[in-house]
Amino acid sequence: MDHKIWAVIPAAGSGSRFSKTELKQYQQIQGRTVLEHTVARLNQLPLAGYVLAIGAQDDVAKTLTFSHPEKAHFCPGGAERVNSVLNALSYLEAFAAAEDWVFVHDAARPCVTQDCLQRLVNTAIQDNCSAILAIPVRDTLKYVTQDNAIAKTVSRDHLWQAQTPQISRLGILKHAIEKALQDGMTITDEASALEYVGEQVKVVQGRSDNIKITYADDLELARLILVSQQAV
């Protein structure tokens, strides 16, 4: 492989939809935190290293038992997810090459499979482009007005639900995020910044069990998924 692969994990969010007081990435599943599970999944690939962007008041992350701890780096998070990602990319820039590949993955997605990760990397390298995991939208979609009335049914054709990881070259992604932020764009994921600056982003079909823990009841679902994946 010509260039190294790094991972960035923004983990500075408040997780207010999960709990006002507890951070979702530090909830326990099978005796390990969600974040430890997530890092272990990413380390199924031969990463050069991974950067955790954590909050200023976070006194937990550095005490955890991560896989390949010698590859772990920490940097300050930002006000929003996109700011945390940019901070981590700026941190990486000090010792990684602009042409290196960077995964950005949600801290609270502990169920991503090695097969999905490998197919994402393969697509990025073979097609020399950015890529994301995503799944086709399955359900009927409704456009709803402010008073909860259905205005119309939206066609599912060509609609995909974005997941993470999302992979790009370090220099390209950093430039895209900086440009989008400078222009006041709303950046909901890395692909949206790349799209804004005209970079091609390919979709790699992921799996529906690559869930993001957002609400408290997602924790039990994640536990069941991890158990079922281990049984295969």
C-alpha positions as CSV (number, residue, x, y, z in Angstrom):
1,M,0.0,0.0,0.0
2,D,1.5,3.3,-1.1
3,H,0.2,5.4,1.8
4,K,-0.7,4.9,5.4
5,I,-4.2,4.6,6.8
6,W,-5.1,6.7,9.9
7,A,-8.4,6.8,11.8
8,V,-10.0,9.9,13.4
9,I,-12.7,9.4,16.0
10,P,-14.6,12.5,17.1
11,A,-15.5,11.8,20.7
12,A,-16.2,15.2,22.2
13,G,-19.9,15.4,21.7
14,S,-22.3,15.9,24.6
15,G,-24.6,13.1,23.5
16,S,-27.6,15.1,24.8
17,R,-30.1,12.9,23.0
18,F,-28.7,9.8,24.8
19,S,-28.5,11.3,28.3
20,K,-28.1,14.7,29.9
21,T,-25.5,13.4,32.2
22,E,-23.9,10.3,30.7
23,L,-21.8,10.1,27.5
24,K,-22.9,7.3,25.2
25,Q,-19.4,6.4,24.2
26,Y,-18.6,5.5,27.8
27,Q,-21.6,3.1,28.4
28,Q,-20.6,-0.5,29.0
29,I,-21.4,-3.4,26.7
30,Q,-20.0,-6.8,27.8
31,G,-17.5,-5.2,30.2
32,R,-16.0,-2.7,27.7
33,T,-17.1,0.8,26.8
34,V,-18.7,1.6,23.5
35,L,-15.6,3.6,22.5
36,E,-13.3,0.6,23.3
37,H,-15.4,-1.6,21.1
38,T,-15.4,1.0,18.3
39,V,-11.6,1.4,18.4
40,A,-11.1,-2.4,18.4
41,R,-13.2,-2.6,15.2
42,L,-11.1,0.0,13.4
43,N,-7.9,-1.7,14.5
44,Q,-8.9,-4.8,12.5
45,L,-7.3,-2.8,9.7
46,P,-3.5,-2.2,9.7
47,L,-3.8,1.4,11.0
48,A,-0.7,3.6,11.3
49,G,-2.5,5.2,14.2
50,Y,-5.8,6.7,15.4
51,V,-6.7,10.0,16.9
52,L,-9.4,10.5,19.5
53,A,-10.7,14.1,19.6
54,I,-12.0,14.5,23.2
55,G,-13.6,17.2,25.3
56,A,-11.6,19.4,27.6
57,Q,-13.4,18.0,30.7
58,D,-13.0,14.4,29.6
59,D,-11.1,12.5,32.3
60,V,-12.2,9.0,31.0
61,A,-10.8,8.5,27.5
62,K,-7.1,8.3,28.5
63,T,-7.8,5.7,31.2
64,L,-9.4,3.2,28.9
65,T,-7.8,0.0,27.6
66,F,-7.8,0.5,23.8
67,S,-6.5,-2.1,21.4
68,H,-3.1,-1.2,20.0
69,P,-2.6,1.5,22.7
70,E,0.8,2.4,21.1
71,K,-1.1,3.7,18.1
72,A,-3.4,6.0,20.2
73,H,-3.3,9.8,19.9
74,F,-5.4,12.4,21.7
75,C,-6.3,15.9,20.7
76,P,-8.8,18.5,21.9
77,G,-12.3,18.3,20.4
78,G,-14.3,21.2,19.1
79,A,-17.7,22.8,19.6
80,E,-19.3,20.6,16.9
81,R,-18.4,17.3,15.4
82,V,-16.9,18.9,12.3
83,N,-14.6,21.1,14.5
84,S,-13.4,18.0,16.3
85,V,-12.6,16.3,13.0
86,L,-10.7,19.4,11.8
87,N,-8.7,19.5,15.0
88,A,-7.8,15.9,14.6
89,L,-6.7,16.4,10.9
90,S,-4.6,19.4,12.0
91,Y,-3.0,17.2,14.7
92,L,-2.3,14.5,12.2
93,E,-0.8,16.9,9.7
94,A,2.3,17.2,11.9
95,F,3.4,13.7,11.2
96,A,1.2,12.2,8.5
97,A,1.4,12.8,4.7
98,A,-1.2,14.8,2.8
99,E,-1.7,11.8,0.6
100,D,-2.3,9.4,3.5
101,W,-5.8,8.0,3.8
102,V,-7.9,8.9,6.8
103,F,-11.0,7.2,8.2
104,V,-13.4,9.3,10.1
105,H,-15.7,7.1,12.3
106,D,-18.4,7.9,14.9
107,A,-17.3,7.0,18.5
108,A,-20.8,5.4,19.0
109,R,-20.7,3.0,16.1
110,P,-19.2,-0.1,17.6
111,C,-20.7,-2.7,15.3
112,V,-19.0,-1.9,11.9
113,T,-17.6,-5.2,10.4
114,Q,-14.2,-5.9,9.1
115,D,-15.6,-6.8,5.7
116,C,-17.2,-3.4,5.4
117,L,-14.0,-1.6,6.5
118,Q,-11.9,-3.6,4.0
119,R,-14.3,-3.0,1.1
120,L,-14.4,0.7,1.9
121,V,-10.5,0.9,1.8
122,N,-10.4,-1.2,-1.4
123,T,-12.8,1.1,-3.1
124,A,-11.0,4.3,-2.1
125,I,-7.6,2.9,-3.2
126,Q,-8.7,1.3,-6.4
127,D,-10.8,4.2,-7.6
128,N,-8.5,6.8,-6.0
129,C,-11.4,8.7,-4.5
130,S,-13.2,9.4,-1.2
131,A,-15.8,6.9,-0.1
132,I,-18.4,6.3,2.6
133,L,-20.4,3.4,3.9
134,A,-24.1,3.8,3.3
135,I,-27.2,1.7,2.9
136,P,-30.2,2.2,0.5
137,V,-33.2,3.7,2.1
138,R,-35.8,0.9,2.6
139,D,-38.8,2.6,4.3
140,T,-41.4,4.7,2.7
141,L,-40.4,8.4,3.2
142,K,-42.9,11.1,4.0
143,Y,-42.5,14.8,3.7
144,V,-44.2,16.2,6.8
145,T,-45.3,19.8,7.5
146,Q,-44.9,21.6,10.8
147,D,-48.3,20.5,12.0
148,N,-47.4,16.8,11.5
149,A,-49.5,16.5,8.4
150,I,-48.1,14.5,5.4
151,A,-47.5,16.7,2.4
152,K,-46.3,14.0,0.1
153,T,-44.5,10.7,-0.2
154,V,-40.8,11.1,-1.2
155,S,-39.4,8.6,-3.8
156,R,-36.7,6.3,-2.3
157,D,-35.0,5.9,-5.7
158,H,-31.3,7.0,-5.5
159,L,-31.6,7.7,-1.7
160,W,-29.0,6.2,0.6
161,Q,-28.5,6.6,4.3
162,A,-25.0,7.7,5.1
163,Q,-23.0,5.8,7.8
164,T,-19.4,5.9,8.9
165,P,-16.5,5.3,8.4
166,Q,-15.9,7.8,5.6
167,I,-12.5,7.7,4.0
168,S,-10.5,10.4,2.2
169,R,-7.0,11.6,1.7
170,L,-5.8,13.8,4.6
171,G,-5.0,16.9,2.6
172,I,-8.2,16.8,0.5
173,L,-10.5,16.3,3.5
174,K,-8.8,19.0,5.5
175,H,-9.1,21.5,2.6
176,A,-12.7,20.6,2.0
177,I,-13.7,21.1,5.7
178,E,-11.8,24.4,6.0
179,K,-13.4,25.8,2.8
180,A,-16.9,24.7,3.7
181,L,-16.6,26.2,7.2
182,Q,-15.1,29.4,5.8
183,D,-18.1,29.7,3.5
184,G,-20.6,29.1,6.3
185,M,-21.9,25.8,5.0
186,T,-23.6,23.3,7.4
187,I,-21.4,20.2,7.5
188,T,-23.2,17.1,8.8
189,D,-20.6,14.6,7.7
190,E,-17.3,14.6,5.9
191,A,-18.9,13.7,2.5
192,S,-21.0,16.9,2.7
193,A,-17.8,19.0,2.9
194,L,-16.2,17.0,0.0
195,E,-19.3,17.4,-2.1
196,Y,-19.2,21.1,-1.5
197,V,-15.7,21.5,-3.0
198,G,-16.5,19.2,-5.9
199,E,-14.7,16.1,-4.8
200,Q,-16.1,12.8,-6.0
201,V,-17.4,10.5,-3.2
202,K,-18.3,6.9,-3.9
203,V,-20.8,4.9,-1.9
204,V,-19.9,1.5,-0.6
205,Q,-22.9,-0.6,0.6
206,G,-22.7,-1.2,4.3
207,R,-24.9,-3.2,6.6
208,S,-27.9,-2.2,8.6
209,D,-26.4,-3.5,11.8
210,N,-23.7,-0.7,11.7
211,I,-25.9,1.3,14.0
212,K,-25.1,4.6,15.7
213,I,-26.0,4.6,19.4
214,T,-28.1,7.8,19.6
215,Y,-30.8,7.0,22.1
216,A,-30.7,5.0,25.4
217,D,-32.5,1.9,23.9
218,D,-29.9,1.7,21.1
219,L,-27.4,0.4,23.7
220,E,-29.3,-2.9,24.1
221,L,-29.6,-3.2,20.3
222,A,-25.9,-2.7,20.0
223,R,-25.2,-5.4,22.6
224,L,-27.4,-7.9,20.8
225,I,-25.7,-7.1,17.5
226,L,-22.2,-7.5,19.0
227,V,-23.3,-10.9,20.5
228,S,-24.7,-12.1,17.2
229,Q,-21.6,-11.0,15.2
230,Q,-19.4,-12.9,17.6
231,A,-21.5,-16.0,17.2
232,V,-21.0,-16.1,13.4
